[in-house]
Amino acid sequence: MLKYFFSVYFYFYVLSIIQLFFKESFPKKLQIVYNTLRNNISYRLTNTAKEDIFISFRELKRLMFSSFSNNNFTNMNYTNAIYDSNSKAFDLRSTYLNKFYDKTNYVNLSKDNILSLLPLFIKLLLFLVLSITSISTFLLNIFRKDKSKGGLKLRQFAECFALLYFCKKFKINKVFYFCIFEPDSNIASYILNLNKIETVLITSEVPLHFGNTKMVGTEVNFCFGYQLEEYEKYKSTILVDRIELLTPENIFETAPFYIKTKDFNPPKNVIGFISSGMWLRKILGDNDSGFNELENENLIISYLQEYLSLNPLVKLIVYLHPIEKNPVNFKLTNNHYEQLFTGYEINFAPIDVKSSLSFSSADVCVSLYSTLLYERIFMGFKTIIVPLGFKDFPIENSSLDKSSAKTKVDLFSKLDLFLKLTNTEYISYINFNDKYYINFKKHFEI
């Protein structure tokens, strides 16, 4: 156990410092590992943590409280594990994986409870080391502009050690890694691989451009066809032995609904705006990505307002983000959109139904950025991505490029065109390749 403990500490706190001074002399895998650990964005801490000089001590306190909650670990002698941010997603993840892999049982490991599963004596050792490290982190944070990364690194180290500990203790030889958007995913994957544990990185359907252009592992499972186009662009920094294309993660809930209801005929001249809830996230203090998403989303809304003024027969509905639908926030949400669209007639997409099950409420959907966009495109519904503020996205002449608008003029032109096209004509227009549906067709007759 001590061997694994100090091995993980070495990679997080010793070699990472050495690499700062000898970057180019390090192997490419380790360059990627430390690049993503330092530079990728995490949403686990609020925006205010960047300026919190005491963040290392606050994180240490949070880790201590969460690690002593009551959780029992039962392995059942399984050799595969699912590693995710939240243990509650386990049933969804395991059901999804079993569509593509032979009926397999998985150990449920997740960032939100993995520390609480550790034996008491290991927790005591862990927090002794973390206590000492938090002091050095505090001293270093005096000179850092972004103080949150040092505090978060305490948590990342502890979780990585716990993951390795359980894999070795219970002879787990393959980890299906879902939360690869987090900055520590590559270093955790690298350390597992060093210890002869395979890592299968599950991308979700979000384009690789948003945080996953650099990956280290055994295998990557892509969840959206466009990611194959991205792989050709980024494969020099995606260092894996194998790649495989699966499907969007929620498609086995979404597809049966539409196949059963045959609900592929939305009302004409209805535009849907898919909200990211960015305005509310800012109020709640959530971390931001640094791409001016709130300002750019407001700009898109102003474009849509102008388009509605020029086309009085066109209506608008808004697909609310889950945090906007939350009963605690809904009154604030309603007031926000009433003020935002004063003088315009708008409605919300059904708020008591998952947005992915109400795609047919709008003929064409528009958004700056949302996971729903890619699931909607996969299901054949007309969609326009307006990637304001995102450089080099989508890839020029790609399927998503043909479904995107980067200026107001381009947006108006795409709306004029797509409102006239059928869904079938739209999919043909963007050339969303039939090969992207290979694994989908194995499960559904379409």
C-alpha positions as CSV (number, residue, x, y, z in Angstrom):
1,M,0.0,0.0,0.0
2,L,2.8,2.4,0.9
3,K,4.4,1.8,-2.5
4,Y,1.3,3.0,-4.3
5,F,0.8,5.9,-1.9
6,F,4.2,7.4,-2.4
7,S,4.2,6.5,-6.1
8,V,1.1,8.7,-6.6
9,Y,2.5,11.4,-4.4
10,F,5.7,11.4,-6.5
11,Y,3.8,12.0,-9.7
12,F,1.5,14.7,-8.3
13,Y,4.0,16.7,-6.2
14,V,7.6,15.8,-7.1
15,L,7.9,14.9,-10.7
16,S,5.4,17.7,-11.6
17,I,7.8,20.3,-10.1
18,I,10.8,18.8,-11.9
19,Q,8.8,18.8,-15.2
20,L,8.3,22.6,-14.9
21,F,12.0,23.0,-15.4
22,F,12.7,20.3,-18.0
23,K,9.4,20.3,-20.0
24,E,10.8,19.5,-23.4
25,S,13.0,16.6,-22.2
26,F,10.1,14.7,-20.7
27,P,8.3,12.0,-22.7
28,K,5.3,13.2,-24.7
29,K,2.8,11.3,-22.5
30,L,4.1,13.1,-19.4
31,Q,4.0,16.4,-21.2
32,I,0.4,15.9,-21.9
33,V,-0.3,14.6,-18.4
34,Y,1.1,17.7,-16.7
35,N,-0.3,20.1,-19.4
36,T,-3.9,19.0,-18.7
37,L,-3.4,18.8,-15.0
38,R,-2.3,22.5,-14.9
39,N,-4.3,24.0,-17.7
40,N,-7.7,22.2,-18.0
41,I,-10.7,23.8,-16.3
42,S,-12.5,22.1,-13.4
43,Y,-16.0,23.1,-12.3
44,R,-15.6,21.5,-8.9
45,L,-14.8,24.7,-7.1
46,T,-16.6,28.0,-7.4
47,N,-15.2,31.0,-9.1
48,T,-14.4,32.7,-5.8
49,A,-11.9,29.9,-5.0
50,K,-9.4,31.5,-7.4
51,E,-8.8,34.3,-4.9
52,D,-9.1,32.3,-1.7
53,I,-5.8,32.3,0.0
54,F,-7.1,29.7,2.5
55,I,-8.5,27.3,-0.2
56,S,-6.0,24.5,0.7
57,F,-7.2,24.4,4.3
58,R,-10.9,24.6,3.2
59,E,-10.4,21.7,0.8
60,L,-8.6,19.7,3.5
61,K,-11.5,20.3,5.8
62,R,-14.0,19.3,3.2
63,L,-12.0,16.1,2.4
64,M,-11.9,15.1,6.0
65,F,-15.7,15.5,6.5
66,S,-16.6,13.7,3.3
67,S,-14.2,10.8,3.9
68,F,-15.7,9.9,7.2
69,S,-19.3,9.5,5.9
70,N,-20.7,6.0,6.2
71,N,-20.1,4.0,3.0
72,N,-19.4,0.3,2.7
73,F,-17.4,-1.2,-0.1
74,T,-18.3,-4.6,-1.6
75,N,-16.2,-5.8,-4.5
76,M,-18.0,-9.0,-5.5
77,N,-14.8,-10.1,-7.2
78,Y,-15.4,-8.1,-10.4
79,T,-12.4,-7.2,-12.5
80,N,-13.9,-4.1,-14.2
81,A,-14.7,-0.8,-12.6
82,I,-16.7,2.3,-13.6
83,Y,-15.1,5.5,-12.4
84,D,-17.2,8.6,-12.5
85,S,-17.9,11.9,-10.8
86,N,-21.1,10.8,-9.1
87,S,-21.9,7.3,-7.8
88,K,-25.6,7.9,-8.6
89,A,-24.8,7.7,-12.3
90,F,-23.6,4.1,-12.0
91,D,-26.8,2.3,-13.2
92,L,-27.0,4.6,-16.3
93,R,-23.3,4.0,-17.0
94,S,-23.3,0.2,-16.6
95,T,-26.5,-0.1,-18.7
96,Y,-24.8,1.9,-21.4
97,L,-21.6,-0.1,-21.4
98,N,-23.4,-3.4,-21.5
99,K,-24.9,-2.4,-24.9
100,F,-21.4,-2.6,-26.4
101,Y,-19.5,-5.0,-24.1
102,D,-20.4,-8.6,-23.2
103,K,-22.7,-8.6,-20.1
104,T,-20.2,-7.4,-17.6
105,N,-20.4,-6.6,-13.9
106,Y,-18.7,-3.5,-12.6
107,V,-17.3,-2.1,-9.4
108,N,-18.9,1.3,-8.7
109,L,-16.1,3.8,-7.9
110,S,-16.7,7.6,-8.0
111,K,-15.0,10.8,-7.0
112,D,-17.9,11.7,-4.6
113,N,-17.4,8.8,-2.3
114,I,-14.2,6.9,-3.0
115,L,-12.3,8.4,0.0
116,S,-15.0,7.3,2.4
117,L,-14.5,3.7,1.3
118,L,-10.8,3.6,2.4
119,P,-9.9,1.8,5.7
120,L,-9.4,4.0,8.7
121,F,-5.7,3.5,9.0
122,I,-5.2,4.5,5.4
123,K,-7.3,7.6,5.9
124,L,-5.2,8.6,8.9
125,L,-2.0,8.3,6.9
126,L,-3.6,10.2,3.9
127,F,-4.7,13.1,6.0
128,L,-1.4,13.3,7.8
129,V,0.3,13.8,4.5
130,L,-2.4,16.1,3.2
131,S,-2.2,18.3,6.3
132,I,1.6,18.8,5.7
133,T,1.0,19.4,2.0
134,S,-1.8,21.9,2.6
135,I,0.7,24.1,4.5
136,S,3.1,24.2,1.6
137,T,0.2,24.8,-0.8
138,F,-0.9,27.7,1.3
139,L,2.6,29.2,1.2
140,L,2.8,28.8,-2.6
141,N,-0.7,30.2,-3.1
142,I,0.5,33.5,-1.7
143,F,2.3,34.0,-5.0
144,R,-0.3,32.4,-7.3
145,K,-2.9,34.3,-9.2
146,D,-5.2,31.3,-9.4
147,K,-5.2,29.8,-5.9
148,S,-7.9,27.2,-6.6
149,K,-5.6,24.8,-8.5
150,G,-3.4,24.1,-5.5
151,G,-6.4,23.4,-3.3
152,L,-8.0,21.2,-5.9
153,K,-4.8,19.2,-6.3
154,L,-5.0,17.9,-2.8
155,R,-8.4,16.3,-3.7
156,Q,-7.1,15.1,-7.0
157,F,-4.1,13.4,-5.4
158,A,-6.2,11.7,-2.7
159,E,-8.8,10.4,-5.2
160,C,-6.1,9.1,-7.6
161,F,-4.4,7.2,-4.7
162,A,-7.8,5.8,-3.6
163,L,-8.6,4.6,-7.1
164,L,-5.2,2.9,-7.5
165,Y,-5.5,1.4,-4.0
166,F,-8.9,-0.3,-4.8
167,C,-7.8,-1.5,-8.2
168,K,-4.7,-3.2,-6.8
169,K,-6.4,-4.5,-3.7
170,F,-9.3,-6.2,-5.5
171,K,-7.4,-7.1,-8.7
172,I,-9.4,-4.8,-11.0
173,N,-7.7,-4.8,-14.4
174,K,-9.8,-2.4,-16.4
175,V,-11.4,1.0,-15.5
176,F,-14.0,2.6,-17.7
177,Y,-13.3,6.3,-17.0
178,F,-16.2,8.6,-17.6
179,C,-15.2,11.9,-16.0
180,I,-12.3,12.5,-18.4
181,F,-13.1,16.2,-18.7
182,E,-11.5,16.8,-15.2
183,P,-7.9,18.0,-15.3
184,D,-6.6,15.0,-13.3
185,S,-8.0,12.4,-15.7
186,N,-4.8,11.9,-17.7
187,I,-2.5,11.7,-14.7
188,A,-4.8,9.1,-13.1
189,S,-5.1,7.1,-16.3
190,Y,-1.3,7.3,-16.7
191,I,-0.6,6.0,-13.2
192,L,-3.2,3.2,-13.6
193,N,-1.5,2.2,-16.9
194,L,1.9,2.1,-15.2
195,N,0.4,-0.4,-12.8
196,K,-0.9,-2.7,-15.5
197,I,-4.5,-1.5,-15.3
198,E,-6.2,-0.7,-18.6
199,T,-8.2,2.6,-18.9
200,V,-11.1,3.0,-21.3
201,L,-11.8,6.8,-21.7
202,I,-15.5,7.5,-22.4
203,T,-15.8,10.9,-24.1
204,S,-19.5,11.7,-23.8
205,E,-21.0,13.3,-27.0
206,V,-19.4,16.8,-26.3
207,P,-16.8,17.6,-29.0
208,L,-13.2,16.9,-28.0
209,H,-12.4,20.6,-28.6
210,F,-14.0,21.3,-25.2
211,G,-11.3,19.9,-23.0
212,N,-10.4,16.5,-24.5
213,T,-8.0,17.2,-27.3
214,K,-5.2,15.6,-25.2
215,M,-5.8,12.1,-23.8
216,V,-3.6,9.4,-22.3
217,G,-4.9,5.8,-21.8
218,T,-5.4,2.4,-23.3
219,E,-8.5,3.0,-25.4
220,V,-10.9,5.9,-26.2
221,N,-14.6,5.2,-26.8
222,F,-16.1,8.1,-28.8
223,C,-19.8,8.9,-28.3
224,F,-20.5,11.1,-31.3
225,G,-19.5,10.7,-34.9
226,Y,-18.0,14.2,-35.2
227,Q,-15.4,13.1,-32.7
228,L,-13.9,10.8,-35.4
229,E,-13.4,13.9,-37.5
230,E,-11.8,15.6,-34.5
231,Y,-9.6,12.6,-33.9
232,E,-7.9,13.1,-37.3
233,K,-7.0,16.6,-36.2
234,Y,-5.9,15.8,-32.6
235,K,-4.5,12.2,-32.9
236,S,-1.0,13.4,-32.2
237,T,-2.0,14.3,-28.7
238,I,-4.5,11.5,-28.1
239,L,-2.1,8.7,-27.1
240,V,-4.1,5.5,-26.9
241,D,-3.8,2.0,-28.3
242,R,-7.3,1.7,-29.7
243,I,-10.3,3.8,-30.6
244,E,-14.0,2.8,-30.9
245,L,-17.2,4.7,-31.8
246,L,-20.2,4.0,-29.6
247,T,-23.3,6.3,-29.4
248,P,-24.4,9.3,-27.3
249,E,-24.7,8.1,-23.7
250,N,-28.4,8.7,-23.2
251,I,-29.5,7.4,-26.6
252,F,-30.9,4.2,-25.2
253,E,-33.5,6.3,-23.4
254,T,-34.0,8.9,-26.1
255,A,-34.2,6.7,-29.2
256,P,-36.9,4.2,-28.0
257,F,-39.1,7.2,-27.1
258,Y,-39.0,8.7,-30.6
259,I,-39.1,5.3,-32.4
260,K,-42.2,4.4,-30.4
261,T,-44.0,7.7,-30.7
262,K,-42.8,8.5,-34.2
263,D,-42.6,12.0,-33.0
264,F,-40.3,13.4,-35.7
265,N,-42.6,16.1,-37.0
266,P,-42.2,19.4,-35.2
267,P,-44.5,22.4,-35.9
268,K,-43.3,24.7,-38.7
269,N,-41.7,28.1,-38.1
270,V,-40.8,27.4,-34.4
271,I,-37.3,28.2,-33.3
272,G,-36.0,26.7,-30.1
273,F,-33.3,28.4,-28.1
274,I,-31.3,25.9,-25.9
275,S,-30.1,27.8,-22.8
276,S,-26.9,27.0,-21.0
277,G,-28.2,28.7,-17.8
278,M,-25.0,30.7,-17.8
279,W,-26.7,33.8,-16.4
280,L,-27.9,31.8,-13.4
281,R,-24.6,30.0,-12.9
282,K,-22.9,33.3,-12.6
283,I,-25.4,34.4,-9.9
284,L,-24.7,31.1,-8.1
285,G,-20.9,31.6,-8.3
286,D,-20.1,28.6,-10.5
287,N,-16.7,28.6,-12.2
288,D,-16.6,29.8,-15.8
289,S,-14.6,28.6,-18.7
290,G,-13.1,31.9,-19.7
291,F,-14.8,32.0,-23.1
292,N,-17.2,34.9,-22.3
293,E,-20.1,32.4,-22.7
294,L,-22.7,34.7,-21.0
295,E,-21.9,37.7,-23.2
296,N,-21.9,35.5,-26.4
297,E,-25.2,33.8,-25.4
298,N,-26.8,37.2,-24.9
299,L,-25.5,38.2,-28.3
300,I,-27.2,35.2,-29.8
301,I,-30.4,36.1,-28.1
302,S,-30.2,39.6,-29.6
303,Y,-29.8,38.0,-33.0
304,L,-32.9,35.9,-32.5
305,Q,-34.9,38.9,-31.3
306,E,-34.0,40.7,-34.5
307,Y,-34.8,37.6,-36.6
308,L,-38.2,37.4,-34.9
309,S,-38.9,41.1,-35.7
310,L,-38.1,40.5,-39.4
311,N,-40.2,37.3,-39.5
312,P,-43.4,37.8,-37.5
313,L,-44.8,34.4,-38.4
314,V,-41.8,32.7,-36.7
315,K,-42.3,31.8,-33.0
316,L,-39.6,31.1,-30.3
317,I,-39.5,28.6,-27.4
318,V,-36.8,28.3,-24.8
319,Y,-35.4,25.0,-23.6
320,L,-34.4,25.6,-20.0
321,H,-31.2,24.2,-18.5
322,P,-31.9,21.9,-15.5
323,I,-30.7,24.5,-13.0
324,E,-33.2,26.9,-14.5
325,K,-36.0,24.3,-14.1
326,N,-35.2,23.7,-10.5
327,P,-38.2,24.8,-8.4
328,V,-35.8,26.8,-6.2
329,N,-34.7,28.9,-9.2
330,F,-37.8,28.8,-11.4
331,K,-39.3,32.1,-10.3
332,L,-36.0,33.9,-10.9
333,T,-35.8,32.1,-14.3
334,N,-39.3,33.2,-15.3
335,N,-38.6,36.8,-14.4
336,H,-35.3,36.7,-16.3
337,Y,-36.8,35.6,-19.6
338,E,-39.8,37.9,-19.2
339,Q,-37.4,40.9,-19.0
340,L,-35.1,39.5,-21.7
341,F,-37.9,39.1,-24.2
342,T,-40.1,42.0,-23.4
343,G,-42.3,42.7,-26.4
344,Y,-41.8,39.2,-27.8
345,E,-44.0,36.2,-27.6
346,I,-42.0,33.2,-26.2
347,N,-42.8,30.0,-24.4
348,F,-40.8,27.4,-22.6
349,A,-40.4,23.9,-23.9
350,P,-42.2,21.5,-21.5
351,I,-40.5,21.9,-18.2
352,D,-41.8,18.7,-16.7
353,V,-40.3,16.6,-19.5
354,K,-36.6,16.0,-20.2
355,S,-35.5,18.3,-23.0
356,S,-34.1,15.4,-25.0
357,L,-37.7,14.0,-25.1
358,S,-39.2,17.2,-26.4
359,F,-37.0,17.8,-29.5
360,S,-40.1,17.9,-31.6
361,S,-41.4,21.0,-29.9
362,A,-39.1,23.1,-32.2
363,D,-38.5,22.9,-35.9
364,V,-34.9,24.3,-35.6
365,C,-32.9,24.7,-32.4
366,V,-30.2,27.3,-31.9
367,S,-27.6,27.4,-29.1
368,L,-24.1,28.6,-28.2
369,Y,-23.2,25.4,-26.5
370,S,-25.1,22.5,-25.1
371,T,-24.8,18.7,-24.9
372,L,-28.4,18.6,-26.2
373,L,-27.3,19.9,-29.5
374,Y,-25.3,16.8,-30.3
375,E,-28.0,14.4,-29.2
376,R,-30.5,16.3,-31.2
377,I,-28.3,16.2,-34.4
378,F,-27.8,12.4,-33.8
379,M,-31.6,11.9,-33.7
380,G,-32.0,13.8,-37.0
381,F,-33.5,17.1,-35.7
382,K,-32.5,20.4,-37.3
383,T,-29.9,22.3,-35.3
384,I,-27.7,25.4,-35.6
385,I,-24.6,25.8,-33.4
386,V,-23.5,29.4,-33.0
387,P,-20.0,29.0,-31.6
388,L,-19.2,32.6,-30.8
389,G,-16.0,33.0,-28.8
390,F,-14.7,29.5,-29.7
391,K,-11.7,29.5,-31.9
392,D,-11.2,26.7,-34.4
393,F,-14.6,25.1,-33.7
394,P,-16.1,23.4,-35.5
395,I,-13.5,22.0,-37.9
396,E,-13.8,23.6,-41.3
397,N,-16.0,21.7,-43.8
398,S,-16.9,19.1,-41.1
399,S,-20.5,17.9,-40.5
400,L,-20.9,20.3,-37.5
401,D,-19.4,23.2,-39.6
402,K,-22.3,22.8,-42.0
403,S,-24.7,23.0,-39.1
404,S,-23.1,26.1,-37.5
405,A,-23.3,29.9,-37.9
406,K,-20.5,32.1,-36.8
407,T,-22.0,35.5,-37.7
408,K,-25.5,37.1,-37.5
409,V,-25.7,37.0,-41.3
410,D,-24.8,33.4,-41.4
411,L,-27.3,32.6,-38.7
412,F,-30.1,34.3,-40.5
413,S,-29.2,32.5,-43.7
414,K,-29.1,29.1,-42.0
415,L,-32.5,29.8,-40.3
416,D,-34.0,30.7,-43.6
417,L,-32.7,27.5,-45.2
418,F,-33.3,25.0,-42.4
419,L,-36.8,26.2,-41.7
420,K,-37.6,25.1,-45.3
421,L,-35.8,21.8,-45.1
422,T,-37.2,18.5,-43.8
423,N,-35.2,16.7,-41.2
424,T,-34.1,14.1,-43.8
425,E,-32.9,16.9,-46.1
426,Y,-31.1,18.5,-43.2
427,I,-29.1,15.4,-42.3
428,S,-28.2,15.0,-46.0
429,Y,-27.2,18.7,-46.2
430,I,-24.7,18.5,-43.3
431,N,-23.5,15.1,-44.5
432,F,-23.8,13.4,-41.1
433,N,-22.2,10.2,-42.2
434,D,-24.0,6.9,-42.1
435,K,-21.0,5.2,-40.5
436,Y,-21.7,7.2,-37.4
437,Y,-24.7,5.0,-36.8
438,I,-23.1,1.6,-37.0
439,N,-23.4,0.8,-33.3
440,F,-26.7,2.4,-33.1
441,K,-28.2,0.2,-35.8
442,K,-27.1,-2.9,-34.0
443,H,-29.7,-2.1,-31.4
444,F,-32.5,-0.4,-33.3
445,E,-34.2,-0.9,-36.6
446,I,-34.3,2.4,-38.4
